[in-house]
C-alpha cells in the first residue's frame, strides 16, 4: 500500500479529514443522531436500534471514537457511549470555518 503523506498536511487538515472520514458512512451518522437524541450515555441498546450486527456497530463506534466525536466509559460488562461535547464543538467550529471561508467567484 502506498504512503498517504498525511505528514505533509497541517494538524488541522488531518483532524478535519479524520472527522470527515468518520462522518462518511450513513450508519455513523445514524449512530450520532441516536446519541444526540438520547441526551445521555447509552449502553447496550445501540445495537438494537440499527439493522447491523454487533460487530458492525462496534466497528462504527470505534471509528467515531477514534475521530473523537464520541467517548465511551466501561460500565460493568458493557461500554456506554455519548457525544464528546468538547471534541464535537471543536469539529463544529473547524467545519464551519472551512465552509465560511468560501467566497463565491465567477469560476465555472
Order of alpha helices (4+ residues) and beta strands (2+ residues): alpha-alpha-alpha-beta-beta-alpha
